[in-house]
């Protein structure tokens, strides 16, 4: 889940979401590719925008999934830039 609030002016943003696997590899949502790519691009975030505890997807875990700690990351950037406009959201979970 991710939360965000825009207390500034209207802005277009890119949202990056990635998962780090127990082996340290990083895969970017929604296509789960290793190339850095936004999950949502040029998404309007108007002044006063707020969202909390948004679930982007649910999935059944496949058989043979490696055990260990998985980490989800999410962060908003200004559209087409490397300028972060949010803190880095992080969520760890362990598969045993």
MDTraj code that builds the backbone (N, CA, C; nanometers):
import mdtraj as md
import numpy as np

residues = "UNK UNK UNK UNK UNK UNK UNK UNK UNK UNK UNK UNK UNK UNK UNK UNK UNK UNK UNK UNK UNK UNK UNK UNK UNK UNK UNK UNK UNK UNK UNK UNK UNK UNK UNK UNK UNK UNK UNK UNK UNK UNK UNK UNK UNK UNK UNK UNK UNK UNK UNK UNK UNK UNK UNK UNK UNK UNK UNK UNK UNK UNK UNK UNK UNK UNK UNK UNK UNK UNK UNK UNK UNK UNK UNK UNK UNK UNK UNK UNK UNK UNK UNK UNK UNK UNK UNK UNK UNK UNK UNK UNK UNK UNK UNK UNK".split()
xyz = np.array([
    [0.0843, -0.1177, 0.0000],
    [0.0000, 0.0000, 0.0000],
    [0.0887, 0.1239, 0.0000],
    [0.0362, 0.2287, -0.0599],
    [0.1101, 0.3542, -0.0666],
    [0.0164, 0.4683, -0.0308],
    [0.0737, 0.5732, 0.0252],
    [-0.0015, 0.6935, 0.0600],
    [0.0720, 0.8133, 0.0022],
    [-0.0017, 0.9186, -0.0340],
    [0.0599, 1.0407, -0.0859],
    [-0.0330, 1.1586, -0.0640],
    [0.0257, 1.2765, -0.0437],
    [-0.0498, 1.4007, -0.0288],
    [0.0272, 1.5111, -0.0990],
    [-0.0427, 1.5938, -0.1775],
    [0.0193, 1.7082, -0.2437],
    [-0.0277, 1.8353, -0.1744],
    [0.0616, 1.8987, -0.1005],
    [0.0281, 2.0244, -0.0334],
    [0.0763, 2.1446, -0.1131],
    [0.1428, 2.1197, -0.2275],
    [0.1912, 2.2278, -0.3122],
    [0.0962, 2.2543, -0.4273],
    [0.1501, 2.3054, -0.5376],
    [0.0690, 2.3346, -0.6551],
    [0.0470, 2.2117, -0.7413],
    [-0.0352, 2.2282, -0.8461],
    [-0.0613, 2.1189, -0.9400],
    [0.0707, 2.0724, -1.0022],
    [0.0840, 1.9421, -1.0200],
    [0.2065, 1.8867, -1.0771],
    [0.1737, 1.7554, -1.1479],
    [0.2461, 1.7272, -1.2557],
    [0.2381, 1.5960, -1.3200],
    [0.3538, 1.5130, -1.2664],
    [0.3261, 1.3876, -1.2364],
    [0.4275, 1.3031, -1.1741],
    [0.4403, 1.1688, -1.2449],
    [0.5533, 1.1066, -1.2235],
    [0.5757, 0.9671, -1.2599],
    [0.5842, 0.8902, -1.1287],
    [0.5203, 0.7752, -1.1242],
    [0.5254, 0.6901, -1.0055],
    [0.6052, 0.5649, -1.0392],
    [0.7112, 0.5430, -0.9646],
    [0.7939, 0.4240, -0.9817],
    [0.7651, 0.3273, -0.8677],
    [0.7416, 0.2015, -0.9023],
    [0.7182, 0.0960, -0.8042],
    [0.8089, -0.0205, -0.8420],
    [0.8828, -0.0706, -0.7451],
    [0.9751, -0.1811, -0.7724],
    [0.9739, -0.2790, -0.6558],
    [1.0134, -0.4007, -0.6857],
    [1.0309, -0.5016, -0.5816],
    [1.1743, -0.5525, -0.5873],
    [1.2351, -0.5627, -0.4692],
    [1.3679, -0.6220, -0.4596],
    [1.3508, -0.7644, -0.4073],
    [1.4040, -0.8601, -0.4821],
    [1.3948, -1.0011, -0.4466],
    [1.5030, -1.0375, -0.3447],
    [1.4912, -1.1535, -0.2814],
    [1.5916, -1.1938, -0.1824],
    [1.7350, -1.1965, -0.2367],
    [1.7514, -1.2159, -0.3687],
    [1.8864, -1.2178, -0.4269],
    [1.9403, -1.0778, -0.4550],
    [1.8613, -0.9735, -0.4234],
    [1.9047, -0.8356, -0.4429],
    [1.8662, -0.7765, -0.5768],
    [1.8100, -0.8555, -0.6676],
    [1.7690, -0.8013, -0.7976],
    [1.6452, -0.7134, -0.7801],
    [1.6339, -0.6130, -0.8658],
    [1.5263, -0.5144, -0.8584],
    [1.4430, -0.5221, -0.9853],
    [1.3106, -0.5338, -0.9695],
    [1.2187, -0.5478, -1.0824],
    [1.1115, -0.4405, -1.0727],
    [1.0871, -0.3713, -1.1855],
    [0.9949, -0.2579, -1.1870],
    [0.8562, -0.2975, -1.2347],
    [0.7571, -0.2590, -1.1554],
    [0.6154, -0.2811, -1.1823],
    [0.5702, -0.1814, -1.2881],
    [0.4773, -0.2116, -1.3792],
    [0.3853, -0.3241, -1.3763],
    [0.4320, -0.4455, -1.4566],
    [0.5363, -0.4306, -1.5365],
    [0.5775, -0.5426, -1.6227],
    [0.6840, -0.6304, -1.5585],
    [0.7315, -0.5902, -1.4419],
    [0.8363, -0.6630, -1.3701],
    [0.9570, -0.6877, -1.4593],
    [1.0132, -0.5748, -1.5056],
    [1.1344, -0.5767, -1.5867],
    [1.2470, -0.5124, -1.5063],
    [1.3715, -0.5440, -1.5418],
    [1.4849, -0.4894, -1.4673],
    [1.5209, -0.3476, -1.5110],
    [1.4689, -0.3032, -1.6247],
    [1.4937, -0.1672, -1.6725],
    [1.4095, -0.0686, -1.5913],
    [1.4732, 0.0393, -1.5456],
    [1.4016, 0.1399, -1.4673],
    [1.2927, 0.2025, -1.5533],
    [1.1683, 0.1918, -1.5078],
    [1.0560, 0.2479, -1.5827],
    [0.9424, 0.2803, -1.4860],
    [0.8678, 0.3898, -1.5153],
    [0.7584, 0.4270, -1.4251],
    [0.6377, 0.3351, -1.4416],
    [0.5687, 0.3115, -1.3316],
    [0.4434, 0.2370, -1.3362],
    [0.3322, 0.3226, -1.3929],
    [0.3350, 0.4502, -1.3581],
    [0.2412, 0.5487, -1.4118],
    [0.3233, 0.6687, -1.4539],
    [0.2964, 0.7233, -1.5722],
    [0.3719, 0.8377, -1.6213],
    [0.2783, 0.9525, -1.6547],
    [0.3262, 1.0743, -1.6281],
    [0.2520, 1.1983, -1.6522],
    [0.1141, 1.1931, -1.5861],
    [0.1122, 1.1480, -1.4639],
    [-0.0111, 1.1387, -1.3869],
    [-0.0354, 1.2711, -1.3161],
    [-0.1526, 1.3345, -1.3366],
    [-0.1791, 1.4608, -1.2682],
    [-0.1928, 1.4401, -1.1175],
    [-0.1272, 1.5269, -1.0414],
    [-0.1438, 1.5289, -0.8969],
    [-0.1809, 1.6729, -0.8598],
    [-0.3108, 1.7038, -0.8599],
    [-0.3528, 1.8407, -0.8331],
    [-0.3275, 1.8818, -0.6881],
    [-0.3224, 2.0113, -0.6681],
    [-0.3066, 2.0651, -0.5324],
    [-0.4171, 2.0083, -0.4442],
    [-0.3809, 1.9640, -0.3254],
    [-0.4778, 1.9080, -0.2329],
    [-0.5029, 1.7594, -0.2522],
    [-0.4404, 1.7000, -0.3548],
    [-0.4574, 1.5570, -0.3802],
    [-0.4107, 1.4771, -0.2592],
    [-0.4851, 1.3733, -0.2263],
    [-0.4467, 1.2859, -0.1161],
    [-0.4963, 1.1449, -0.1434],
    [-0.4124, 1.0486, -0.1158],
    [-0.4531, 0.9087, -0.1239],
    [-0.3824, 0.8354, -0.0108],
    [-0.4468, 0.7335, 0.0402],
    [-0.3827, 0.6574, 0.1468],
    [-0.4184, 0.5104, 0.1355],
    [-0.3227, 0.4298, 0.1702],
    [-0.3399, 0.2848, 0.1733],
    [-0.3994, 0.2290, 0.0444],
    [-0.3444, 0.2720, -0.0697],
    [-0.3908, 0.2258, -0.2001],
    [-0.3255, 0.0913, -0.2326],
    [-0.4051, -0.0050, -0.2704],
    [-0.3549, -0.1352, -0.3133],
    [-0.3533, -0.1349, -0.4660],
    [-0.2363, -0.1532, -0.5275],
    [-0.2250, -0.1491, -0.6727],
    [-0.2592, -0.2824, -0.7373],
    [-0.2307, -0.3896, -0.6698],
    [-0.2665, -0.5206, -0.7228],
    [-0.2531, -0.6250, -0.6130],
    [-0.3165, -0.7368, -0.6372],
    [-0.3039, -0.8538, -0.5500],
    [-0.2682, -0.9711, -0.6403],
    [-0.1944, -1.0640, -0.5849],
    [-0.1587, -1.1802, -0.6648],
    [-0.1419, -1.3020, -0.5753],
    [-0.1675, -1.4171, -0.6334],
    [-0.1405, -1.5420, -0.5650],
    [0.0065, -1.5737, -0.5877],
    [0.0764, -1.6082, -0.4818],
    [0.2189, -1.6363, -0.4949],
    [0.2396, -1.7679, -0.5688],
    [0.3275, -1.7662, -0.6684],
    [0.3507, -1.8880, -0.7468],
    [0.4322, -1.9904, -0.6682],
    [0.4172, -2.1163, -0.7031],
    [0.4982, -2.2213, -0.6433],
    [0.6442, -2.2017, -0.6785],
    [0.7325, -2.2446, -0.5919],
    [0.8754, -2.2345, -0.6195],
    [0.9348, -2.0978, -0.5932],
    [0.8569, -2.0088, -0.5337],
    [0.9069, -1.8749, -0.5029],
    [1.0215, -1.8864, -0.4026],
    [1.1352, -1.8204, -0.4291],
    [1.2471, -1.8295, -0.3354],
    [1.2086, -1.7748, -0.1973],
    [1.2555, -1.8420, -0.0933],
    [1.2308, -1.7919, 0.0413],
    [1.3227, -1.6738, 0.0683],
    [1.2831, -1.5902, 0.1608],
    [1.3645, -1.4758, 0.1986],
    [1.2819, -1.3494, 0.2078],
    [1.3519, -1.2375, 0.2223],
    [1.2870, -1.1077, 0.2383],
    [1.2714, -1.0388, 0.1035],
    [1.1507, -0.9913, 0.0786],
    [1.1163, -0.9141, -0.0406],
    [1.0864, -0.7720, 0.0052],
    [1.1266, -0.6736, -0.0746],
    [1.1033, -0.5342, -0.0376],
    [1.0392, -0.4605, -0.1539],
    [0.9230, -0.3985, -0.1267],
    [0.8570, -0.3118, -0.2241],
    [0.9033, -0.1689, -0.2010],
    [0.9250, -0.0949, -0.3097],
    [0.9598, 0.0466, -0.3035],
    [0.8636, 0.1238, -0.3933],
    [0.8311, 0.2458, -0.3542],
    [0.7501, 0.3340, -0.4390],
    [0.7936, 0.4780, -0.4138],
    [0.7943, 0.5582, -0.5215],
    [0.8350, 0.6976, -0.5092],
    [0.7811, 0.7773, -0.6271],
    [0.7368, 0.8993, -0.5990],
    [0.6917, 0.9917, -0.7026],
    [0.8066, 1.0821, -0.7441],
    [0.8161, 1.1053, -0.8756],
    [0.9125, 1.1990, -0.9328],
    [0.8367, 1.2965, -1.0209],
    [0.8913, 1.4177, -1.0382],
    [0.8335, 1.5101, -1.1347],
    [0.8343, 1.4445, -1.2714],
    [0.7313, 1.4701, -1.3515],
    [0.7178, 1.4064, -1.4824],
    [0.8450, 1.4212, -1.5649],
    [0.8977, 1.3081, -1.6116],
    [1.0132, 1.3065, -1.7004],
    [1.1432, 1.3509, -1.6364],
    [1.1481, 1.3581, -1.5049],
    [1.2692, 1.4070, -1.4389],
    [1.3171, 1.3078, -1.3334],
    [1.4309, 1.3400, -1.2764],
    [1.4834, 1.2623, -1.1645],
    [1.4665, 1.3392, -1.0342],
    [1.3754, 1.4374, -1.0357],
    [1.3496, 1.5183, -0.9168],
    [1.2433, 1.4508, -0.8312],
    [1.2840, 1.3972, -0.7170],
    [1.1897, 1.3307, -0.6268],
    [1.0927, 1.4333, -0.5694],
    [0.9647, 1.3981, -0.5674],
    [0.8628, 1.4855, -0.5081],
    [0.7909, 1.4134, -0.3941],
    [0.8521, 1.3054, -0.3463],
    [0.7966, 1.2333, -0.2314],
    [0.9105, 1.1641, -0.1581],
    [0.8783, 1.1137, -0.0432],
    [0.9711, 1.0263, 0.0267],
    [0.9654, 0.8886, -0.0381],
    [1.0628, 0.8064, -0.0084],
    [1.0649, 0.6691, -0.0579],
    [0.9802, 0.5825, 0.0347],
    [0.8736, 0.5236, -0.0206],
    [0.7911, 0.4299, 0.0561],
    [0.8555, 0.2924, 0.0457],
    [0.8546, 0.2196, 0.1566],
    [0.9196, 0.0883, 0.1598],
    [0.8363, -0.0071, 0.2444],
    [0.8226, -0.1288, 0.1947],
    [0.7502, -0.2310, 0.2696],
    [0.8216, -0.3647, 0.2530],
    [0.8659, -0.4223, 0.3645],
    [0.9356, -0.5509, 0.3631],
    [0.8402, -0.6626, 0.4029],
    [0.8569, -0.7786, 0.3422],
    [0.7848, -0.8984, 0.3864],
    [0.8728, -1.0198, 0.3618],
    [0.8539, -1.1212, 0.4424],
    [0.9371, -1.2406, 0.4349],
    [0.8526, -1.3607, 0.3958],
    [0.9019, -1.4334, 0.2971],
    [0.8366, -1.5557, 0.2520],
    [0.9186, -1.6735, 0.3037],
    [0.8536, -1.7629, 0.3772],
    [0.9259, -1.8774, 0.4355],
    [0.8732, -2.0074, 0.3808],
])
top = md.Topology()
chain = top.add_chain()
for i, resn in enumerate(residues, 1):
    res = top.add_residue(resn, chain, resSeq=i)
    for name in ("N", "CA", "C"):
        top.add_atom(name, md.element.get_by_symbol(name[0]), res)
traj = md.Trajectory(xyz[None], top)
